[in-house]
Amino acid sequence: MHISVQADDFNIADEINALSKDRTDIGAIATFTGLVRDIHGEKAIKSMTLEHFPAMAEQELEKIGNDAINRWPIEGLTIIHRYGKLLPGDQIVLVITTSHHREAAFNAAQFIMDWLKTDAPFWKKEETDEGTHWVAAKSDDNDKKDRWK
């Protein structure tokens, strides 16, 4: 399992290669990449700043990753989450799961994202023409997480 909380961007192809190089036992690779949108509701987004508690964020991502590994036969797992000031189109998060079969890889990736959205200690501040504001949690994110209980 590879967990990283970082300011720098990531290269999806390099991360997939790191998990799959010389592995002939892997039959499925599922990926999810989250991006900064240029609009939220009716407001144009100029930038988004992600803040976090470093040790706490890494520990929570590791816990979520371990929970996924304990639920599905995952052969490899990468979770990368960025912090700092990001612009529309920038990558925020990457989840990669590998498994012998696609269902486990898909389910584990979705589980990780559903839990990450609610439990990982990251806070988003959006900058618009009207100023900056913190992004509130969405109630449907909790509903998505709860389906895995």
Contacts in CASP RR format, 6 or more apart in sequence:
PFRMAT RR
TARGET T0000
AUTHOR 0000-0000-0000
METHOD contacts of the structure
MODEL  1
MHISVQADDFNIADEINALSKDRTDIGAIATFTGLVRDIHGEKAIKSMTL
EHFPAMAEQELEKIGNDAINRWPIEGLTIIHRYGKLLPGDQIVLVITTSH
HREAAFNAAQFIMDWLKTDAPFWKKEETDEGTHWVAAKSDDNDKKDRWK
1 62 0 8 1.000
1 65 0 8 1.000
1 66 0 8 1.000
1 69 0 8 1.000
1 76 0 8 1.000
1 77 0 8 1.000
1 78 0 8 1.000
1 79 0 8 1.000
2 15 0 8 1.000
2 18 0 8 1.000
2 19 0 8 1.000
2 77 0 8 1.000
2 78 0 8 1.000
2 79 0 8 1.000
2 80 0 8 1.000
3 58 0 8 1.000
3 61 0 8 1.000
3 62 0 8 1.000
3 65 0 8 1.000
3 78 0 8 1.000
3 79 0 8 1.000
3 80 0 8 1.000
4 10 0 8 1.000
4 78 0 8 1.000
4 79 0 8 1.000
4 80 0 8 1.000
4 81 0 8 1.000
5 52 0 8 1.000
5 54 0 8 1.000
5 57 0 8 1.000
5 58 0 8 1.000
5 61 0 8 1.000
5 80 0 8 1.000
5 81 0 8 1.000
5 82 0 8 1.000
5 83 0 8 1.000
6 80 0 8 1.000
6 81 0 8 1.000
6 82 0 8 1.000
6 83 0 8 1.000
7 82 0 8 1.000
7 83 0 8 1.000
7 84 0 8 1.000
8 82 0 8 1.000
9 82 0 8 1.000
9 90 0 8 1.000
9 91 0 8 1.000
10 80 0 8 1.000
10 82 0 8 1.000
10 91 0 8 1.000
10 94 0 8 1.000
12 31 0 8 1.000
12 33 0 8 1.000
12 91 0 8 1.000
12 94 0 8 1.000
15 78 0 8 1.000
15 80 0 8 1.000
15 94 0 8 1.000
15 96 0 8 1.000
16 29 0 8 1.000
16 31 0 8 1.000
16 96 0 8 1.000
18 78 0 8 1.000
19 26 0 8 1.000
19 29 0 8 1.000
19 76 0 8 1.000
19 77 0 8 1.000
19 78 0 8 1.000
19 96 0 8 1.000
19 98 0 8 1.000
20 26 0 8 1.000
20 29 0 8 1.000
20 98 0 8 1.000
23 75 0 8 1.000
23 98 0 8 1.000
25 75 0 8 1.000
25 100 0 8 1.000
26 75 0 8 1.000
26 76 0 8 1.000
26 98 0 8 1.000
26 99 0 8 1.000
26 100 0 8 1.000
27 98 0 8 1.000
27 99 0 8 1.000
27 100 0 8 1.000
27 101 0 8 1.000
27 102 0 8 1.000
28 98 0 8 1.000
28 99 0 8 1.000
28 100 0 8 1.000
28 101 0 8 1.000
28 102 0 8 1.000
28 104 0 8 1.000
28 105 0 8 1.000
28 106 0 8 1.000
29 96 0 8 1.000
29 97 0 8 1.000
29 98 0 8 1.000
29 105 0 8 1.000
30 96 0 8 1.000
30 97 0 8 1.000
30 98 0 8 1.000
30 99 0 8 1.000
30 102 0 8 1.000
30 105 0 8 1.000
30 106 0 8 1.000
30 108 0 8 1.000
30 109 0 8 1.000
31 94 0 8 1.000
31 95 0 8 1.000
31 96 0 8 1.000
31 109 0 8 1.000
32 93 0 8 1.000
32 94 0 8 1.000
32 95 0 8 1.000
32 109 0 8 1.000
32 110 0 8 1.000
32 112 0 8 1.000
32 113 0 8 1.000
33 91 0 8 1.000
33 93 0 8 1.000
33 94 0 8 1.000
34 91 0 8 1.000
34 92 0 8 1.000
34 93 0 8 1.000
34 94 0 8 1.000
35 89 0 8 1.000
35 90 0 8 1.000
35 91 0 8 1.000
35 92 0 8 1.000
36 45 0 8 1.000
36 47 0 8 1.000
36 48 0 8 1.000
36 86 0 8 1.000
36 87 0 8 1.000
36 88 0 8 1.000
36 89 0 8 1.000
36 90 0 8 1.000
36 92 0 8 1.000
37 45 0 8 1.000
37 88 0 8 1.000
37 89 0 8 1.000
38 44 0 8 1.000
38 45 0 8 1.000
38 88 0 8 1.000
38 89 0 8 1.000
39 45 0 8 1.000
40 126 0 8 1.000
40 128 0 8 1.000
40 135 0 8 1.000
43 126 0 8 1.000
43 128 0 8 1.000
43 129 0 8 1.000
43 130 0 8 1.000
44 128 0 8 1.000
44 129 0 8 1.000
45 88 0 8 1.000
45 126 0 8 1.000
45 127 0 8 1.000
45 128 0 8 1.000
46 87 0 8 1.000
46 88 0 8 1.000
46 127 0 8 1.000
46 128 0 8 1.000
46 129 0 8 1.000
47 85 0 8 1.000
47 86 0 8 1.000
47 87 0 8 1.000
47 88 0 8 1.000
47 126 0 8 1.000
47 127 0 8 1.000
48 85 0 8 1.000
48 86 0 8 1.000
48 87 0 8 1.000
48 92 0 8 1.000
48 124 0 8 1.000
48 125 0 8 1.000
48 126 0 8 1.000
48 127 0 8 1.000
48 135 0 8 1.000
49 84 0 8 1.000
49 85 0 8 1.000
49 86 0 8 1.000
49 124 0 8 1.000
49 125 0 8 1.000
49 127 0 8 1.000
49 132 0 8 1.000
50 81 0 8 1.000
50 82 0 8 1.000
50 83 0 8 1.000
50 84 0 8 1.000
50 86 0 8 1.000
50 92 0 8 1.000
50 122 0 8 1.000
50 123 0 8 1.000
50 124 0 8 1.000
50 125 0 8 1.000
51 83 0 8 1.000
51 84 0 8 1.000
51 122 0 8 1.000
51 123 0 8 1.000
51 125 0 8 1.000
52 81 0 8 1.000
52 83 0 8 1.000
52 121 0 8 1.000
52 122 0 8 1.000
52 123 0 8 1.000
53 121 0 8 1.000
56 121 0 8 1.000
57 81 0 8 1.000
57 83 0 8 1.000
57 120 0 8 1.000
57 121 0 8 1.000
57 122 0 8 1.000
60 119 0 8 1.000
60 120 0 8 1.000
60 121 0 8 1.000
61 79 0 8 1.000
61 81 0 8 1.000
61 116 0 8 1.000
61 120 0 8 1.000
64 79 0 8 1.000
64 112 0 8 1.000
64 115 0 8 1.000
64 116 0 8 1.000
64 119 0 8 1.000
64 120 0 8 1.000
65 77 0 8 1.000
65 79 0 8 1.000
65 112 0 8 1.000
67 111 0 8 1.000
67 115 0 8 1.000
68 74 0 8 1.000
68 77 0 8 1.000
68 97 0 8 1.000
68 108 0 8 1.000
68 111 0 8 1.000
68 112 0 8 1.000
69 77 0 8 1.000
69 108 0 8 1.000
71 107 0 8 1.000
71 108 0 8 1.000
71 111 0 8 1.000
72 97 0 8 1.000
72 99 0 8 1.000
72 104 0 8 1.000
72 105 0 8 1.000
72 107 0 8 1.000
72 108 0 8 1.000
72 111 0 8 1.000
73 99 0 8 1.000
73 100 0 8 1.000
73 101 0 8 1.000
73 104 0 8 1.000
74 97 0 8 1.000
74 98 0 8 1.000
74 99 0 8 1.000
74 104 0 8 1.000
74 105 0 8 1.000
74 108 0 8 1.000
75 98 0 8 1.000
75 99 0 8 1.000
75 100 0 8 1.000
76 96 0 8 1.000
76 97 0 8 1.000
76 98 0 8 1.000
76 99 0 8 1.000
77 96 0 8 1.000
77 97 0 8 1.000
77 98 0 8 1.000
77 108 0 8 1.000
77 112 0 8 1.000
78 94 0 8 1.000
78 95 0 8 1.000
78 96 0 8 1.000
79 93 0 8 1.000
79 94 0 8 1.000
79 95 0 8 1.000
79 112 0 8 1.000
79 116 0 8 1.000
80 93 0 8 1.000
80 94 0 8 1.000
81 92 0 8 1.000
81 93 0 8 1.000
81 116 0 8 1.000
81 120 0 8 1.000
81 122 0 8 1.000
82 90 0 8 1.000
82 91 0 8 1.000
82 92 0 8 1.000
82 93 0 8 1.000
83 122 0 8 1.000
86 92 0 8 1.000
93 113 0 8 1.000
93 116 0 8 1.000
95 109 0 8 1.000
95 112 0 8 1.000
95 113 0 8 1.000
95 116 0 8 1.000
96 109 0 8 1.000
97 104 0 8 1.000
97 105 0 8 1.000
97 106 0 8 1.000
97 108 0 8 1.000
97 109 0 8 1.000
97 112 0 8 1.000
98 105 0 8 1.000
99 105 0 8 1.000
99 108 0 8 1.000
111 148 0 8 1.000
114 141 0 8 1.000
114 144 0 8 1.000
114 145 0 8 1.000
114 147 0 8 1.000
114 148 0 8 1.000
115 145 0 8 1.000
115 148 0 8 1.000
117 141 0 8 1.000
117 144 0 8 1.000
117 145 0 8 1.000
118 137 0 8 1.000
118 141 0 8 1.000
118 142 0 8 1.000
118 145 0 8 1.000
119 145 0 8 1.000
123 134 0 8 1.000
123 135 0 8 1.000
124 134 0 8 1.000
124 135 0 8 1.000
125 132 0 8 1.000
125 133 0 8 1.000
125 134 0 8 1.000
125 135 0 8 1.000
126 132 0 8 1.000
126 133 0 8 1.000
126 134 0 8 1.000
126 135 0 8 1.000
END
